[in-house]
C-alpha cells in the first residue's frame, strides 16, 4: 500500500458501466514525513475519504481485491483513512 493525500474529486458523468456509482478521488502520493511527492493518481474511494485526508491506496491487481472493485477495470483504490502515523 502507498501513503497519499486526497487533493480533489474527479467527476465523470460518462464512464464504463462497471464504474457507475463509484466515487473517484485525486490522490497525491506522500512520503512518510507527510511531504508531497510529485505523483498524482485517480483512485476509486472504497472507504468514504474526503479532500485533505491522509489515506492508504493500492494499485494494480491489488486494487481489484475489494468488494467494491472486484473484477472491475480499476487500477487504484483507497483502502484506508489514516488516523495517525508514527515514525522512528
Backbone as numpy.savetxt, mean C-alpha at the origin, in Angstrom:
# Nx Ny Nz CAx CAy CAz Cx Cy Cz
8.10 -7.30 3.53 7.27 -6.13 3.53 8.15 -4.88 3.53
7.56 -3.79 3.10 8.31 -2.55 2.91 7.60 -1.44 3.69
8.38 -0.57 4.34 7.80 0.58 5.04 7.45 1.68 4.05
6.31 2.32 4.26 5.91 3.42 3.41 5.02 4.41 4.14
4.76 5.54 3.49 3.85 6.54 4.03 2.83 6.85 2.94
1.55 6.84 3.30 0.49 7.15 2.34 0.53 8.64 2.06
0.70 9.00 0.78 0.82 10.41 0.41 -0.34 10.89 -0.46
-1.26 10.00 -0.78 -2.40 10.42 -1.59 -3.28 9.25 -1.99
-4.36 9.59 -2.66 -5.32 8.60 -3.15 -5.37 8.67 -4.66
-5.49 7.54 -5.30 -5.61 7.46 -6.76 -7.07 7.17 -7.09
-7.67 8.00 -7.91 -9.06 7.81 -8.33 -9.06 7.32 -9.77
-9.68 6.17 -10.00 -9.76 5.60 -11.35 -11.18 5.08 -11.55
-12.00 5.85 -12.24 -13.40 5.43 -12.41 -13.53 4.32 -13.45
-12.61 4.24 -14.38 -12.62 3.16 -15.37 -11.44 2.26 -15.10
-11.75 1.03 -14.69 -10.69 0.08 -14.36 -11.19 -1.34 -14.58
-10.28 -2.28 -14.53 -10.62 -3.68 -14.68 -11.68 -4.07 -13.66
-12.60 -4.93 -14.07 -13.69 -5.39 -13.19 -13.18 -5.94 -11.86
-12.03 -6.61 -11.89 -11.49 -7.22 -10.67 -10.99 -6.20 -9.65
-10.86 -4.94 -10.09 -10.39 -3.88 -9.19 -11.54 -3.04 -8.63
-12.74 -3.28 -9.09 -13.89 -2.49 -8.62 -14.06 -2.64 -7.12
-14.30 -1.52 -6.44 -14.49 -1.52 -5.00 -13.21 -1.45 -4.20
-12.07 -1.45 -4.86 -10.79 -1.38 -4.16 -10.30 0.06 -4.09
-9.83 0.46 -2.91 -9.26 1.79 -2.71 -7.79 1.75 -3.10
-7.38 2.70 -3.92 -5.99 2.78 -4.38 -5.29 3.95 -3.71
-4.16 3.67 -3.06 -3.42 4.69 -2.34 -2.04 4.86 -2.96
-1.56 6.11 -2.94 -0.22 6.43 -3.40 0.69 6.36 -2.17
1.70 5.50 -2.22 2.57 5.26 -1.06 4.02 5.54 -1.44
4.68 6.38 -0.61 6.11 6.65 -0.80 6.88 5.73 0.15
7.86 5.02 -0.38 8.71 4.17 0.45 9.51 5.06 1.39
9.68 4.61 2.65 10.46 5.36 3.62 11.53 4.45 4.24
12.58 5.08 4.77 13.64 4.35 5.48 13.19 4.11 6.91
13.94 3.27 7.63 13.56 2.94 9.01 13.59 4.15 9.94
14.30 5.22 9.57 14.32 6.43 10.39 13.19 7.39 10.00
12.36 6.97 9.05 11.22 7.78 8.63 11.50 8.73 7.48
12.75 8.79 7.03 13.08 9.67 5.91 12.54 9.10 4.60
12.16 10.02 3.73 11.59 9.63 2.44 12.63 9.01 1.52
12.20 8.00 0.79 12.98 7.47 -0.33 12.29 7.99 -1.58
12.89 7.80 -2.73 12.33 8.39 -3.95 11.21 7.58 -4.59
11.11 6.31 -4.25 10.15 5.43 -4.93 8.73 5.64 -4.41
7.79 5.77 -5.36 6.37 5.89 -5.05 5.63 4.77 -5.76
4.69 4.12 -5.05 3.98 2.96 -5.56 2.48 3.17 -5.37
1.68 2.69 -6.33 0.23 2.64 -6.14 -0.10 1.30 -5.51
-0.78 1.35 -4.35 -1.11 0.13 -3.60 -2.61 0.00 -3.42
-3.12 -1.21 -3.47 -4.48 -1.48 -3.03 -4.45 -1.42 -1.50
-5.44 -0.76 -0.92 -5.50 -0.61 0.54 -6.42 -1.68 1.11
-5.84 -2.65 1.82 -6.65 -3.73 2.39 -6.97 -3.50 3.87
-6.47 -2.39 4.45 -6.64 -2.18 5.89 -7.27 -0.83 6.27
-7.63 0.00 5.31 -8.26 1.28 5.62 -7.30 2.37 6.06
-6.11 2.40 5.47 -5.11 3.42 5.81 -5.51 4.77 5.23
-5.05 5.83 5.89 -5.34 7.18 5.42 -4.07 7.93 5.07
-4.23 9.06 4.41 -3.10 9.90 4.03 -2.34 10.32 5.28
-1.02 10.20 5.22 -0.16 10.57 6.33 0.22 9.41 7.23
-0.44 8.27 7.09 -0.14 7.14 7.95 1.06 6.35 7.43
1.84 5.81 8.37 2.95 4.91 8.05 2.36 3.52 7.92
2.74 2.83 6.86 2.16 1.51 6.56 3.25 0.52 6.17
2.86 -0.76 6.16 3.67 -1.81 5.56 2.96 -2.22 4.28
3.73 -2.42 3.21 3.12 -2.91 1.99 3.95 -4.04 1.41
3.28 -4.90 0.67 3.92 -6.04 0.01 3.77 -5.88 -1.49
4.72 -6.45 -2.22 4.68 -6.36 -3.68 4.83 -7.73 -4.32
4.55 -7.77 -5.61 4.71 -9.00 -6.38 3.70 -10.06 -5.98
4.10 -11.31 -6.03 3.16 -12.40 -5.73 2.64 -12.32 -4.30
3.41 -11.76 -3.39 2.95 -11.59 -2.00 1.74 -10.66 -1.93
1.65 -9.72 -2.85 0.53 -8.78 -2.86 -0.79 -9.45 -3.22
-0.72 -10.64 -3.77 -1.93 -11.35 -4.17 -2.31 -12.45 -3.17
-1.87 -12.30 -1.93 -2.14 -13.31 -0.91 -3.19 -12.90 0.11
-3.71 -11.67 0.06 -4.74 -11.26 1.01 -6.11 -11.72 0.50
-7.08 -11.74 1.39 -8.44 -12.11 0.99 -8.95 -11.19 -0.12
-8.65 -9.89 0.00 -9.14 -8.89 -0.97 -8.47 -9.03 -2.33
-7.19 -9.40 -2.36 -6.43 -9.35 -3.61 -6.15 -10.70 -4.26
-6.58 -11.77 -3.63 -6.27 -13.12 -4.14 -6.69 -13.28 -5.60
-5.73 -13.71 -6.43 -5.95 -13.99 -7.86 -6.44 -12.77 -8.64
-6.02 -11.58 -8.22 -6.39 -10.36 -8.92 -5.13 -9.70 -9.48
-5.27 -8.83 -10.47 -4.10 -8.20 -11.09 -3.52 -7.08 -10.22
-2.96 -7.45 -9.08 -2.44 -6.50 -8.10 -0.93 -6.70 -7.98
-0.18 -5.60 -7.93 1.26 -5.69 -7.75 1.71 -5.18 -6.39
0.87 -4.39 -5.69 1.25 -3.88 -4.37 0.00 -3.72 -3.52
0.12 -4.08 -2.22 -1.02 -4.00 -1.31 -0.55 -3.53 0.06
-1.30 -2.61 0.67 -1.04 -2.20 2.04 -1.58 -3.30 2.94
-0.70 -3.83 3.80 -1.09 -4.96 4.66 -1.19 -4.60 6.13
-0.66 -3.44 6.53 -0.71 -3.06 7.95 -0.50 -1.56 8.10
-1.09 -1.00 9.17 -0.84 0.37 9.57 0.12 0.29 10.76
1.23 1.00 10.68 2.26 0.95 11.71 1.87 1.89 12.85
1.77 1.34 14.07 1.48 2.14 15.26 2.75 2.74 15.85
3.81 1.96 15.85 5.05 2.40 16.48 6.20 1.66 15.81
7.33 2.32 15.73 8.52 1.72 15.13 9.71 1.99 16.03
10.30 0.95 16.59 11.48 1.09 17.44 12.70 0.57 16.69
13.77 1.35 16.70 15.01 0.91 16.10 16.13 1.04 17.12
17.18 0.31 16.93 18.32 0.34 17.87 19.45 1.12 17.25
